Amino acid sequence: MSHLPVELIEEIIDIVAECYPQSLPACSLVSRQWNPRSKYLIHRTFRRPTLSTFDALLAFVDIVKVHPRLAALAETLQVAPNLKLNTDYASSVPFHHLSSRILPHVHRLVLKETLRWNDSPPLYSKGTFGSSFSNVNAIELSCQFGSAEDLHRAVRSFKNVKEVRLSYPHHALPQWMFGHTRPFRGAFKLQDLELPASIIHESRWIAD
């Protein structure tokens, strides 16, 4: 094994990660040469998984349900739909199929700018989806909400959230919406609330 070129070893491990990701922990124990690449892919695939398509979501769910030890590795769940893929779920990726029951150690949820809230299943807009992630205490939102009310319901649905980071693309949410509503006041205690400078400038409730 020690005589194999590093490039060949990494190619083999990459194939395992793509076709048999549940075997990555075993790869990390093969030898010192296999360990670094295997651990890197374990981190990318299971510690901080990124869901970009509906098929990727289904594959991830299948793996973590069968291998709970891999599910326990997940700490951050990132949802970043790939809009180039022409599927019904390209802009939403219904990640409510996952939960704190399946991923008990996920404490941070990251929703990227390619996620369009209005294109998501009705469960999102009803403001109840966050209840599935009872262990999540930090959320990062740069996805495209249709209104401040949608944003309010989304954040409120996370009962144990203590940290919220908002980073909107300029087209995602009209800044004037923050001038007449107070979506977070009195809802829960926040340790960290970050807003783009442009929104802070326009927001009367931030200045109060």
Summary of the structure (lengths in Angstrom):
residues: 208
radius of gyration: 19.5
end to end distance: 64.9
largest distance: 67.4
contacts: 614
relative contact order: 0.09
helix: 43%
strand: 11%
